Amino acid sequence: MSKQIRMTARPKRSNTADQWVETSSPIAVEPTGKIKRLTIDIDPELHTRLKLRCVRHDVRIADWLRGLIEDTLDAEDRNSSSF
């Protein structure tokens, strides 16, 4: 019994990823002081949903969460409301 492996030509490389890296501009905001790390535990299903949402909108999770936190705090400051 012999196993035959068929070798085919390597698929041509797509330039899509390279173009995205070259043209994509980071959304990151310059820090005003020492960076602080925030770690939270979330359900795996929620994490999957979060990752998929960020992929669909072409944004990093950290950037989206930073924006969400900032927008929420700014809105709270404007409304003088609390949790």
N, CA, C and O atoms as CSV, one atom per row, in Angstrom:
chain,resi,resn,atom,element,x,y,z
A,1,MET,N,N,0.844,-1.165,0.000
A,1,MET,CA,C,0.000,0.000,0.000
A,1,MET,C,C,0.896,1.237,0.000
A,1,MET,O,O,1.783,1.370,0.843
A,2,SER,N,N,0.659,2.131,-0.945
A,2,SER,CA,C,1.447,3.349,-0.995
A,2,SER,C,C,0.515,4.554,-1.074
A,2,SER,O,O,-0.545,4.521,-1.698
A,3,LYS,N,N,0.941,5.569,-0.443
A,3,LYS,CA,C,0.150,6.787,-0.424
A,3,LYS,C,C,0.784,7.780,-1.389
A,3,LYS,O,O,1.985,8.044,-1.329
A,4,GLN,N,N,-0.028,8.317,-2.267
A,4,GLN,CA,C,0.486,9.290,-3.213
A,4,GLN,C,C,0.059,10.691,-2.787
A,4,GLN,O,O,-1.103,10.942,-2.469
A,5,ILE,N,N,1.007,11.566,-2.790
A,5,ILE,CA,C,0.725,12.955,-2.443
A,5,ILE,C,C,0.891,13.782,-3.701
A,5,ILE,O,O,1.943,13.770,-4.339
A,6,ARG,N,N,-0.135,14.480,-4.035
A,6,ARG,CA,C,-0.085,15.315,-5.233
A,6,ARG,C,C,0.396,16.704,-4.847
A,6,ARG,O,O,-0.154,17.339,-3.947
A,7,MET,N,N,1.393,17.150,-5.514
A,7,MET,CA,C,1.941,18.474,-5.264
A,7,MET,C,C,1.413,19.425,-6.327
A,7,MET,O,O,1.519,19.156,-7.523
A,8,THR,N,N,0.862,20.503,-5.895
A,8,THR,CA,C,0.363,21.502,-6.829
A,8,THR,C,C,1.109,22.809,-6.593
A,8,THR,O,O,1.801,22.980,-5.590
A,9,ALA,N,N,0.953,23.706,-7.524
A,9,ALA,CA,C,1.612,24.997,-7.390
A,9,ALA,C,C,1.026,25.758,-6.209
A,9,ALA,O,O,-0.167,25.664,-5.919
A,10,ARG,N,N,1.871,26.497,-5.547
A,10,ARG,CA,C,1.422,27.312,-4.419
A,10,ARG,C,C,0.464,28.378,-4.948
A,10,ARG,O,O,0.719,28.971,-5.997
A,11,PRO,N,N,-0.634,28.628,-4.234
A,11,PRO,CA,C,-1.561,29.673,-4.690
A,11,PRO,C,C,-0.872,31.032,-4.717
A,11,PRO,O,O,0.017,31.313,-3.913
A,12,LYS,N,N,-1.296,31.856,-5.647
A,12,LYS,CA,C,-0.708,33.186,-5.752
A,12,LYS,C,C,-1.095,33.999,-4.524
A,12,LYS,O,O,-2.216,33.917,-4.023
A,13,ARG,N,N,-0.142,34.777,-4.061
A,13,ARG,CA,C,-0.334,35.575,-2.859
A,13,ARG,C,C,-1.268,36.756,-3.148
A,13,ARG,O,O,-1.141,37.440,-4.163
A,14,SER,N,N,-2.191,36.966,-2.237
A,14,SER,CA,C,-3.104,38.090,-2.366
A,14,SER,C,C,-2.463,39.324,-1.733
A,14,SER,O,O,-1.895,39.243,-0.644
A,15,ASN,N,N,-2.552,40.431,-2.397
A,15,ASN,CA,C,-1.985,41.669,-1.872
A,15,ASN,C,C,-2.959,42.416,-0.975
A,15,ASN,O,O,-2.642,43.501,-0.487
A,16,THR,N,N,-4.133,41.855,-0.754
A,16,THR,CA,C,-5.148,42.541,0.036
A,16,THR,C,C,-4.655,42.863,1.435
A,16,THR,O,O,-4.825,43.989,1.902
A,17,ALA,N,N,-4.048,41.901,2.111
A,17,ALA,CA,C,-3.572,42.131,3.474
A,17,ALA,C,C,-2.471,43.183,3.490
A,17,ALA,O,O,-2.453,44.052,4.362
A,18,ASP,N,N,-1.558,43.111,2.535
A,18,ASP,CA,C,-0.485,44.094,2.467
A,18,ASP,C,C,-1.040,45.501,2.235
A,18,ASP,O,O,-0.576,46.466,2.844
A,19,GLN,N,N,-2.027,45.611,1.360
A,19,GLN,CA,C,-2.626,46.913,1.090
A,19,GLN,C,C,-3.307,47.458,2.334
A,19,GLN,O,O,-3.206,48.652,2.618
A,20,TRP,N,N,-3.999,46.605,3.082
A,20,TRP,CA,C,-4.676,47.044,4.300
A,20,TRP,C,C,-3.669,47.575,5.314
A,20,TRP,O,O,-3.885,48.617,5.933
A,21,VAL,N,N,-2.564,46.843,5.476
A,21,VAL,CA,C,-1.553,47.263,6.446
A,21,VAL,C,C,-0.951,48.603,6.036
A,21,VAL,O,O,-0.718,49.467,6.882
A,22,GLU,N,N,-0.703,48.774,4.759
A,22,GLU,CA,C,-0.072,50.000,4.282
A,22,GLU,C,C,-1.007,51.205,4.337
A,22,GLU,O,O,-0.557,52.323,4.589
A,23,THR,N,N,-2.301,50.991,4.105
A,23,THR,CA,C,-3.228,52.120,4.018
A,23,THR,C,C,-4.022,52.354,5.291
A,23,THR,O,O,-4.579,53.437,5.469
A,24,SER,N,N,-4.090,51.381,6.172
A,24,SER,CA,C,-4.878,51.527,7.392
A,24,SER,C,C,-4.163,52.455,8.361
A,24,SER,O,O,-2.971,52.299,8.625
A,25,SER,N,N,-4.894,53.410,8.881
A,25,SER,CA,C,-4.291,54.320,9.853
A,25,SER,C,C,-4.817,53.960,11.244
A,25,SER,O,O,-6.017,53.748,11.416
A,26,PRO,N,N,-3.941,53.892,12.221
A,26,PRO,CA,C,-4.381,53.527,13.557
A,26,PRO,C,C,-5.268,54.611,14.151
A,26,PRO,O,O,-5.110,55.796,13.862
A,27,ILE,N,N,-6.209,54.176,14.991
A,27,ILE,CA,C,-7.134,55.087,15.638
A,27,ILE,C,C,-6.599,55.481,17.012
A,27,ILE,O,O,-7.157,56.348,17.685
A,28,ALA,N,N,-5.536,54.848,17.404
A,28,ALA,CA,C,-5.026,55.032,18.763
A,28,ALA,C,C,-4.781,56.501,19.077
A,28,ALA,O,O,-4.300,57.269,18.243
A,29,VAL,N,N,-5.123,56.859,20.292
A,29,VAL,CA,C,-4.930,58.216,20.774
A,29,VAL,C,C,-3.645,58.253,21.582
A,29,VAL,O,O,-3.342,57.320,22.326
A,30,GLU,N,N,-2.894,59.332,21.434
A,30,GLU,CA,C,-1.651,59.463,22.186
A,30,GLU,C,C,-1.970,59.564,23.674
A,30,GLU,O,O,-2.824,60.356,24.073
A,31,PRO,N,N,-1.291,58.770,24.495
A,31,PRO,CA,C,-1.557,58.824,25.933
A,31,PRO,C,C,-1.087,60.145,26.531
A,31,PRO,O,O,-0.108,60.740,26.079
A,32,THR,N,N,-1.811,60.589,27.561
A,32,THR,CA,C,-1.439,61.841,28.220
A,32,THR,C,C,-0.554,61.581,29.429
A,32,THR,O,O,-0.031,62.522,30.024
A,33,GLY,N,N,-0.385,60.351,29.789
A,33,GLY,CA,C,0.447,59.997,30.934
A,33,GLY,C,C,0.805,58.528,30.851
A,33,GLY,O,O,0.758,57.922,29.781
A,34,LYS,N,N,1.161,57.965,31.983
A,34,LYS,CA,C,1.513,56.550,32.029
A,34,LYS,C,C,0.274,55.708,31.725
A,34,LYS,O,O,-0.797,55.936,32.287
A,35,ILE,N,N,0.435,54.736,30.829
A,35,ILE,CA,C,-0.659,53.860,30.424
A,35,ILE,C,C,-1.013,52.915,31.566
A,35,ILE,O,O,-0.129,52.378,32.233
A,36,LYS,N,N,-2.298,52.716,31.784
A,36,LYS,CA,C,-2.792,51.772,32.785
A,36,LYS,C,C,-3.486,50.627,32.062
A,36,LYS,O,O,-4.224,50.848,31.102
A,37,ARG,N,N,-3.251,49.422,32.517
A,37,ARG,CA,C,-3.856,48.242,31.918
A,37,ARG,C,C,-5.120,47.873,32.676
A,37,ARG,O,O,-5.154,47.918,33.906
A,38,LEU,N,N,-6.157,47.508,31.936
A,38,LEU,CA,C,-7.435,47.096,32.502
A,38,LEU,C,C,-7.695,45.659,32.062
A,38,LEU,O,O,-7.684,45.366,30.867
A,39,THR,N,N,-7.922,44.783,32.996
A,39,THR,CA,C,-8.188,43.381,32.678
A,39,THR,C,C,-9.559,43.013,33.207
A,39,THR,O,O,-9.873,43.253,34.373
A,40,ILE,N,N,-10.377,42.426,32.338
A,40,ILE,CA,C,-11.700,41.981,32.770
A,40,ILE,C,C,-11.915,40.539,32.307
A,40,ILE,O,O,-11.309,40.087,31.336
A,41,ASP,N,N,-12.773,39.843,33.008
A,41,ASP,CA,C,-13.154,38.487,32.636
A,41,ASP,C,C,-14.546,38.542,32.033
A,41,ASP,O,O,-15.467,39.101,32.628
A,42,ILE,N,N,-14.699,37.955,30.837
A,42,ILE,CA,C,-16.013,37.906,30.202
A,42,ILE,C,C,-16.280,36.490,29.709
A,42,ILE,O,O,-15.365,35.689,29.520
A,43,ASP,N,N,-17.545,36.212,29.510
A,43,ASP,CA,C,-17.989,34.915,29.020
A,43,ASP,C,C,-17.412,34.665,27.619
A,43,ASP,O,O,-17.357,35.588,26.806
A,44,PRO,N,N,-16.983,33.429,27.328
A,44,PRO,CA,C,-16.409,33.148,25.999
A,44,PRO,C,C,-17.345,33.503,24.843
A,44,PRO,O,O,-16.887,33.967,23.799
A,45,GLU,N,N,-18.643,33.292,25.017
A,45,GLU,CA,C,-19.583,33.630,23.945
A,45,GLU,C,C,-19.635,35.139,23.717
A,45,GLU,O,O,-19.698,35.601,22.578
A,46,LEU,N,N,-19.609,35.899,24.803
A,46,LEU,CA,C,-19.581,37.352,24.686
A,46,LEU,C,C,-18.296,37.819,24.015
A,46,LEU,O,O,-18.315,38.748,23.207
A,47,HIS,N,N,-17.188,37.179,24.348
A,47,HIS,CA,C,-15.905,37.522,23.731
A,47,HIS,C,C,-15.943,37.264,22.227
A,47,HIS,O,O,-15.449,38.072,21.441
A,48,THR,N,N,-16.524,36.149,21.836
A,48,THR,CA,C,-16.640,35.822,20.407
A,48,THR,C,C,-17.482,36.874,19.693
A,48,THR,O,O,-17.113,37.341,18.615
A,49,ARG,N,N,-18.614,37.249,20.292
A,49,ARG,CA,C,-19.469,38.273,19.692
A,49,ARG,C,C,-18.731,39.597,19.567
A,49,ARG,O,O,-18.858,40.292,18.559
A,50,LEU,N,N,-17.959,39.945,20.591
A,50,LEU,CA,C,-17.185,41.181,20.577
A,50,LEU,C,C,-16.136,41.158,19.470
A,50,LEU,O,O,-15.986,42.137,18.740
A,51,LYS,N,N,-15.414,40.056,19.341
A,51,LYS,CA,C,-14.400,39.935,18.296
A,51,LYS,C,C,-15.021,40.042,16.907
A,51,LYS,O,O,-14.490,40.727,16.032
A,52,LEU,N,N,-16.147,39.362,16.709
A,52,LEU,CA,C,-16.808,39.402,15.405
A,52,LEU,C,C,-17.278,40.813,15.072
A,52,LEU,O,O,-17.143,41.258,13.933
A,53,ARG,N,N,-17.822,41.510,16.046
A,53,ARG,CA,C,-18.273,42.887,15.828
A,53,ARG,C,C,-17.109,43.776,15.413
A,53,ARG,O,O,-17.227,44.578,14.486
A,54,CYS,N,N,-15.996,43.629,16.098
A,54,CYS,CA,C,-14.831,44.452,15.792
A,54,CYS,C,C,-14.247,44.115,14.423
A,54,CYS,O,O,-13.785,45.008,13.712
A,55,VAL,N,N,-14.264,42.853,14.052
A,55,VAL,CA,C,-13.782,42.465,12.720
A,55,VAL,C,C,-14.676,43.076,11.648
A,55,VAL,O,O,-14.181,43.606,10.653
A,56,ARG,N,N,-16.000,43.003,11.848
A,56,ARG,CA,C,-16.930,43.567,10.860
A,56,ARG,C,C,-16.736,45.063,10.683
A,56,ARG,O,O,-16.919,45.586,9.584
A,57,HIS,N,N,-16.368,45.755,11.751
A,57,HIS,CA,C,-16.204,47.200,11.694
A,57,HIS,C,C,-14.740,47.620,11.538
A,57,HIS,O,O,-14.422,48.808,11.591
A,58,ASP,N,N,-13.860,46.647,11.346
A,58,ASP,CA,C,-12.436,46.898,11.099
A,58,ASP,C,C,-11.812,47.783,12.185
A,58,ASP,O,O,-11.156,48.785,11.898
A,59,VAL,N,N,-12.035,47.385,13.428
A,59,VAL,CA,C,-11.480,48.128,14.551
A,59,VAL,C,C,-10.953,47.137,15.579
A,59,VAL,O,O,-11.499,46.046,15.739
A,60,ARG,N,N,-9.898,47.520,16.267
A,60,ARG,CA,C,-9.365,46.645,17.309
A,60,ARG,C,C,-10.258,46.713,18.540
A,60,ARG,O,O,-10.857,47.751,18.823
A,61,ILE,N,N,-10.347,45.606,19.271
A,61,ILE,CA,C,-11.182,45.556,20.467
A,61,ILE,C,C,-10.776,46.649,21.444
A,61,ILE,O,O,-11.635,47.366,21.958
A,62,ALA,N,N,-9.493,46.787,21.705
A,62,ALA,CA,C,-9.017,47.781,22.670
A,62,ALA,C,C,-9.409,49.190,22.245
A,62,ALA,O,O,-9.830,49.988,23.083
A,63,ASP,N,N,-9.279,49.515,20.954
A,63,ASP,CA,C,-9.639,50.849,20.474
A,63,ASP,C,C,-11.132,51.104,20.638
A,63,ASP,O,O,-11.537,52.187,21.060
A,64,TRP,N,N,-11.948,50.108,20.307
A,64,TRP,CA,C,-13.400,50.252,20.421
A,64,TRP,C,C,-13.814,50.432,21.882
A,64,TRP,O,O,-14.648,51.279,22.201
A,65,LEU,N,N,-13.224,49.627,22.761
A,65,LEU,CA,C,-13.565,49.733,24.179
A,65,LEU,C,C,-13.116,51.073,24.760
A,65,LEU,O,O,-13.839,51.673,25.555
A,66,ARG,N,N,-11.940,51.544,24.374
A,66,ARG,CA,C,-11.491,52.859,24.841
A,66,ARG,C,C,-12.477,53.948,24.425
A,66,ARG,O,O,-12.841,54.811,25.224
A,67,GLY,N,N,-12.900,53.896,23.174
A,67,GLY,CA,C,-13.865,54.873,22.675
A,67,GLY,C,C,-15.193,54.785,23.403
A,67,GLY,O,O,-15.794,55.805,23.739
A,68,LEU,N,N,-15.650,53.565,23.647
A,68,LEU,CA,C,-16.910,53.353,24.349
A,68,LEU,C,C,-16.843,53.906,25.773
A,68,LEU,O,O,-17.771,54.571,26.234
A,69,ILE,N,N,-15.755,53.628,26.450
A,69,ILE,CA,C,-15.580,54.126,27.817
A,69,ILE,C,C,-15.544,55.649,27.816
A,69,ILE,O,O,-16.211,56.292,28.627
A,70,GLU,N,N,-14.766,56.221,26.905
A,70,GLU,CA,C,-14.652,57.682,26.852
A,70,GLU,C,C,-15.991,58.328,26.523
A,70,GLU,O,O,-16.372,59.309,27.161
A,71,ASP,N,N,-16.717,57.792,25.532
A,71,ASP,CA,C,-18.020,58.339,25.163
A,71,ASP,C,C,-19.002,58.263,26.330
A,71,ASP,O,O,-19.756,59.205,26.574
A,72,THR,N,N,-18.993,57.144,27.050
A,72,THR,CA,C,-19.895,56.970,28.184
A,72,THR,C,C,-19.585,57.961,29.298
A,72,THR,O,O,-20.491,58.568,29.868
A,73,LEU,N,N,-18.309,58.121,29.602
A,73,LEU,CA,C,-17.927,59.055,30.654
A,73,LEU,C,C,-18.211,60.502,30.247
A,73,LEU,O,O,-18.647,61.302,31.074
A,74,ASP,N,N,-17.967,60.843,28.977
A,74,ASP,CA,C,-18.266,62.196,28.499
A,74,ASP,C,C,-19.764,62.480,28.589
A,74,ASP,O,O,-20.169,63.561,29.017
A,75,ALA,N,N,-20.585,61.508,28.186
A,75,ALA,CA,C,-22.037,61.677,28.257
A,75,ALA,C,C,-22.479,61.824,29.710
A,75,ALA,O,O,-23.361,62.625,30.019
A,76,GLU,N,N,-21.869,61.055,30.587
A,76,GLU,CA,C,-22.200,61.155,32.009
A,76,GLU,C,C,-21.827,62.528,32.543
A,76,GLU,O,O,-22.586,63.120,33.310
A,77,ASP,N,N,-20.670,63.039,32.147
A,77,ASP,CA,C,-20.251,64.363,32.590
A,77,ASP,C,C,-21.230,65.439,32.111
A,77,ASP,O,O,-21.545,66.375,32.846
A,78,ARG,N,N,-21.704,65.296,30.877
A,78,ARG,CA,C,-22.657,66.273,30.326
A,78,ARG,C,C,-23.995,66.206,31.052
A,78,ARG,O,O,-24.634,67.235,31.269
A,79,ASN,N,N,-24.418,65.015,31.424
A,79,ASN,CA,C,-25.724,64.830,32.062
A,79,ASN,C,C,-25.656,64.836,33.574
A,79,ASN,O,O,-26.692,64.826,34.238
A,80,SER,N,N,-24.472,64.852,34.121
A,80,SER,CA,C,-24.272,64.801,35.582
A,80,SER,C,C,-25.038,63.651,36.217
A,80,SER,O,O,-25.559,63.777,37.325
A,81,SER,N,N,-25.102,62.523,35.503
A,81,SER,CA,C,-25.776,61.351,36.062
A,81,SER,C,C,-24.734,60.334,36.497
A,81,SER,O,O,-23.555,60.459,36.167
A,82,SER,N,N,-25.168,59.349,37.223
A,82,SER,CA,C,-24.260,58.301,37.681
A,82,SER,C,C,-24.865,56.938,37.381
A,82,SER,O,O,-25.966,56.835,36.840
A,83,PHE,N,N,-24.139,55.916,37.734
A,83,PHE,CA,C,-24.567,54.550,37.450
A,83,PHE,C,C,-25.915,54.282,38.036
A,83,PHE,O,O,-26.440,53.177,37.897
